[in-house]
Amino acid sequence: MDLSTAAASEKRGSVHHDTHATPPTFIQKEHWRYQSMRKADLEQDSSIVDLSKWEVFTEEQKRIWAPAGVMPASQIQAACEAYAGGRPLKTPPRDAPYFENRDFPGLRVIPGLLPPETQVLFTSCLMHRDLSIPEHKINLQAEYNISYPPQTSSDTQRFDSSFFMRDRATAEDMLIPKALEKQKPLNNEQFLYTKLRWLTLGEQYDWPTRSYAKHATPFPEDLTELVMGLFPHIRPESGVVLMYGAKDFMPVHRDVSEQCQRALASFSVGCDGIFIMARGEDNGVGENAPRTVVIRVRSGDCVHLEGDARWAWHAMARTIPSTCPPHLSEWPVGTPGATPTEERAYKKWKGYMGTKRINVSCRQVWD
């Protein structure tokens, strides 16, 4: 089934869900179980699906996860090169098969969709450029006064404005609490390694009210090129960027604040993560019986959600340490187009992405 054809059949109009609903107990228990599971046990858990290894699935797994189509290499290459401002990819991509879960209609996974060099550029745009723009809300702005790097270049992929150009613990770059009696200042290392949780692009999601109505910034044009090149049926208006460390997780929730019924594309870079989705109700029977699916999401993977899956309960139970692929593990070393001065600065942060996972959910907000 073609992704864009399937998405075109979606109903249009506003959607009304309870943004404060409580998730069923059964998925919360699954979330807690995987959150606390030892890494060695994760590797042996047969319930965790890794779509990059579909060829060795059992017959039962292949019954549940069926091939649903292929995104042509030519389409991927065109989208990634447009994202890079027209620069050709050094290594041409391959066709990318995608898989649909028959128990969760609308849940599709495209393993390895983003080529390695696109993953590096993707990370660099987010963590150098987008993070350094004050209008992009982050989780620390409400409580800290943040000295942002100066915006000096009109080239959107010339990363001379970046927190990673700073030292890890200089006094002049400290984040100062707005309530000094309640919190301590943060140096750059504390900020970037342990305290930074999320960043919002385009339509700014307001976490306390779980709505979009307060503040908007332009959605990055290059990211729009990438998303629409891969998924022409999605007009990205908001990007929720989540940063995970080794012990971080996202609790069970639903993405139900958007006022349209368009699909969502969720991209991952960095370390592997354990993604859980659920349908049904506690003590439900038949179609309402409790069901969960657990997916190991790797760097470059994309999860595409539409239909019922678009509004389903889901969670990121954990990040799996020491699984970042080599092309990203030393980032910000390896940032595209870095000058010698920038390369020296980035060496002070060498290995940052080796401990991190970044997920970006690109979604349309309004009809």
C-alpha positions in Angstrom: 0.0 0.0 0.0 1.4 3.4 -1.0 1.9 5.7 2.0 0.6 8.8 0.3 -2.4 7.0 -1.2 -3.4 5.6 2.2 -3.1 9.0 3.9 -5.2 10.7 1.2 -8.2 8.6 2.3 -8.1 10.0 5.8 -11.1 12.1 7.0 -10.6 15.8 7.2 -11.7 18.1 10.0 -11.0 18.9 13.6 -10.4 16.1 16.0 -11.5 16.1 19.6 -9.8 13.9 22.1 -9.4 14.3 25.8 -5.8 15.5 26.1 -5.8 14.8 29.9 -7.2 11.2 29.7 -5.5 8.6 31.9 -3.8 5.7 29.9 -4.9 2.1 30.6 -3.1 0.3 33.3 -1.9 -2.5 31.0 0.3 -0.3 28.8 1.7 1.5 31.9 2.7 -1.9 33.3 4.4 -2.8 30.0 6.2 0.5 30.0 7.5 0.0 33.5 8.6 -3.6 32.7 10.8 -2.5 29.8 12.0 0.5 31.6 13.5 -1.6 34.3 14.6 -4.6 32.2 18.3 -5.3 32.0 20.0 -4.7 28.7 20.9 -8.4 28.4 17.3 -9.4 28.9 16.2 -6.9 26.2 18.4 -8.6 23.7 16.6 -11.9 24.5 13.0 -10.7 24.7 11.1 -12.2 21.8 8.3 -9.6 22.1 10.6 -6.8 20.9 10.4 -6.4 17.1 13.4 -5.2 15.2 12.2 -4.5 11.6 15.8 -4.2 10.3 15.9 -8.0 10.8 12.6 -8.8 9.1 14.2 -11.5 6.9 14.8 -13.7 9.9 11.3 -13.2 11.4 9.3 -16.3 12.4 6.2 -17.1 10.3 4.1 -15.8 13.1 6.0 -12.5 13.2 5.7 -12.2 9.4 1.9 -12.7 9.8 1.7 -9.7 12.1 4.3 -7.5 10.4 3.7 -7.6 6.6 5.6 -5.7 3.9 3.4 -2.8 2.8 5.4 -1.2 0.1 8.8 0.2 -0.8 10.0 3.9 -0.9 12.2 4.1 -4.0 15.8 5.0 -3.6 15.3 7.8 -6.2 12.7 9.5 -3.9 14.9 9.2 -0.8 17.9 10.6 -2.7 15.9 13.5 -4.0 14.5 14.4 -0.6 17.8 14.1 1.2 19.7 16.1 -1.4 17.0 18.8 -1.3 17.4 18.8 2.5 21.2 19.3 2.0 20.6 22.4 -0.2 21.2 20.4 -3.4 24.4 18.8 -2.4 24.6 15.3 -3.7 24.8 12.3 -1.4 28.2 10.7 -1.3 26.6 7.2 -1.0 23.4 6.7 -3.0 20.6 5.2 -0.8 18.8 2.0 -1.4 15.1 1.3 -1.8 13.5 1.3 1.7 10.8 -1.3 2.3 8.2 -0.5 4.9 6.1 -2.7 7.1 2.6 -2.5 8.6 1.4 -4.1 11.7 -1.8 -6.0 11.0 -3.0 -5.7 14.6 -2.4 -1.9 14.6 -3.8 -0.5 11.4 -1.9 2.7 10.4 1.3 1.8 12.2 4.1 1.5 9.6 7.8 1.4 10.2 10.5 2.2 7.6 13.8 0.9 8.9 16.9 2.8 7.9 15.0 5.4 5.9 17.6 8.3 6.5 21.0 7.6 5.1 24.0 8.0 7.5 25.1 11.4 6.1 21.6 12.7 6.3 21.4 11.6 9.9 24.6 13.6 10.6 23.2 16.7 8.9 19.8 16.2 10.6 21.5 16.1 14.0 23.6 19.1 13.2 20.7 21.2 12.1 18.7 20.4 15.2 21.5 20.7 17.8 23.6 23.5 16.4 21.1 25.7 14.5 17.6 25.1 15.9 18.6 24.8 19.5 20.4 28.1 19.3 17.3 30.1 18.2 15.6 31.6 21.3 12.1 31.5 19.7 12.3 27.7 19.7 11.0 26.8 23.1 13.0 24.3 25.3 12.1 22.8 28.6 14.5 25.1 30.5 13.3 28.5 29.3 10.6 28.9 32.0 13.0 28.5 34.8 16.3 29.8 33.6 17.7 32.9 31.9 19.7 31.6 28.9 22.4 33.4 27.1 21.9 32.3 23.5 24.7 32.2 20.9 24.6 35.2 18.5 22.9 34.6 15.1 25.6 35.6 12.6 25.0 33.7 9.4 22.2 33.8 6.8 23.2 30.3 5.6 20.8 28.0 7.5 23.3 25.1 7.3 26.4 27.2 8.3 26.6 26.1 12.0 28.6 29.0 13.4 25.9 29.7 16.0 25.9 26.8 18.5 26.0 26.0 22.2 28.7 23.5 21.2 31.1 26.3 20.3 31.3 27.0 24.0 33.4 25.4 26.7 31.7 22.9 29.0 31.9 24.8 32.2 32.8 28.5 31.8 31.2 30.9 34.2 30.1 33.5 31.6 27.9 30.9 29.9 26.0 29.7 32.9 22.3 29.3 32.8 21.0 31.4 35.7 17.8 30.4 37.5 15.0 32.9 37.6 14.4 31.9 41.2 17.9 31.6 42.7 16.6 30.5 46.1 15.1 27.4 44.5 17.7 26.3 41.9 21.4 26.4 41.2 23.0 27.8 38.0 23.8 25.3 35.3 27.0 25.1 33.3 26.9 24.1 29.6 27.7 20.4 30.4 24.9 20.1 32.8 22.5 21.9 30.4 23.3 19.9 27.3 24.0 16.5 28.9 21.5 16.1 31.7 18.9 18.9 31.7 17.9 19.4 28.1 14.8 17.4 27.4 12.9 18.9 24.5 12.8 21.5 21.7 9.9 22.6 19.6 9.9 23.7 16.0 7.2 25.6 14.0 3.9 25.6 15.9 5.1 25.7 19.5 3.5 23.0 21.6 2.6 24.3 25.1 3.2 21.3 27.4 1.2 22.6 30.5 -2.0 23.3 28.4 -1.3 20.6 25.8 -2.2 22.9 23.0 -0.7 24.9 20.1 -2.6 28.1 20.3 0.0 30.4 22.0 3.2 30.8 19.9 4.5 29.9 16.5 7.8 30.2 14.6 8.5 29.3 10.9 9.0 25.6 10.5 12.5 25.0 9.1 12.4 25.1 5.3 15.0 22.4 4.8 13.2 20.1 7.1 10.0 20.7 5.2 11.8 19.7 2.0 12.9 16.5 3.7 9.5 15.6 5.2 7.4 16.4 2.1 10.0 14.8 -0.2 9.5 11.6 1.7 5.8 12.0 2.6 4.1 14.4 0.2 0.8 14.0 2.2 2.3 15.6 5.3 2.6 19.3 5.5 4.8 19.7 8.6 3.8 22.6 10.8 5.2 21.4 14.1 8.2 19.4 15.2 8.5 18.0 18.7 12.1 17.2 19.3 12.8 14.9 22.2 16.3 14.4 23.6 17.0 11.2 25.6 20.0 10.3 27.7 20.9 6.8 28.9 18.2 6.8 31.6 15.6 8.9 30.0 12.1 7.8 28.8 8.8 9.3 27.6 5.8 8.2 29.7 2.6 6.8 28.2 0.6 9.4 26.3 -1.3 10.2 23.1 -0.6 12.8 20.5 -4.1 14.2 20.3 -3.7 18.0 20.4 -3.5 18.6 16.6 -6.7 19.9 14.9 -6.5 17.7 11.9 -6.4 14.0 11.0 -3.2 13.9 9.0 -0.4 11.4 9.4 2.6 11.9 11.5 6.2 11.0 10.7 8.6 10.3 13.6 12.3 10.2 12.9 15.0 8.8 15.2 18.8 9.3 15.3 21.4 8.2 17.8 21.1 5.3 20.2 18.3 2.6 19.9 15.1 3.0 21.7 12.2 0.8 22.9 8.9 2.1 21.5 5.6 0.7 22.8 2.1 1.2 21.4 -1.2 0.0 22.8 -4.8 -0.4 21.8 -7.8 -1.7 23.8 -8.9 -1.2 27.3 -8.2 -2.8 30.7 -10.4 -5.9 31.0 -11.7 -5.3 27.4 -12.7 -8.2 25.2 -12.8 -8.8 21.4 -11.7 -5.6 19.5 -11.3 -3.8 22.9 -9.0 -6.5 24.3 -5.6 -5.1 25.5 -2.9 -5.3 22.9 0.6 -4.0 22.8 3.4 -3.9 20.2 7.0 -3.3 21.2 9.5 -2.0 18.6 13.2 -1.5 18.7 13.8 1.8 16.9 17.3 2.4 15.4 19.1 5.4 14.1 17.6 6.5 10.7 14.3 4.7 11.3 11.0 6.4 10.7 7.7 5.5 12.3 4.7 6.6 10.2 1.3 6.8 12.0 -2.1 7.4 10.5 -5.7 6.4 11.1 -6.4 4.7 14.5 -2.7 4.4 15.2 -2.3 8.2 14.9 -4.2 8.6 18.2 -3.1 5.5 20.0 -1.4 5.3 23.4 2.4 5.0 23.1 5.6 5.5 25.0 9.4 5.4 24.7 10.2 3.1 27.5 14.0 3.6 27.3 17.1 4.3 25.4 19.7 1.5 25.0 23.2 2.7 25.8 26.2 2.0 23.6 24.1 1.5 20.4 24.7 4.8 18.6 26.1 4.0 15.1 29.7 4.9 14.3 28.8 7.7 11.9 27.1 9.6 14.8 28.8 8.3 17.9 31.5 11.1 18.0 29.2 14.0 17.0 29.6 17.0 17.1 33.0 15.9 15.7 32.1 15.3 12.1 29.7 18.2 11.8 29.3 19.0 8.0 31.3 22.0 6.8 33.0 22.7 10.1 36.0 25.1 10.0 39.2 24.3 11.8 38.2 26.6 14.7 34.8 24.9 15.0 36.4 21.5 14.8 38.7 22.4 17.8 35.6 23.5 19.7 33.6 20.4 18.9 36.4 18.1 20.1 35.6 19.3 23.6 32.2 17.7 23.2 33.4 14.6 21.3 31.1 11.7 21.8 28.0 13.7 22.8 25.7 11.7 20.5 27.3 8.4 21.6 25.1 8.7 24.8 22.0 10.2 23.2 18.9 9.5 21.2 16.9 12.2 19.4 13.4 11.7 18.2 11.6 14.3 16.0 7.9 13.9 15.4 6.8 16.0 12.4 3.1 16.7 12.2 0.5 18.9 10.6 -1.5 20.8 13.2 -4.2 22.6 11.3 -6.5 21.6 8.4 
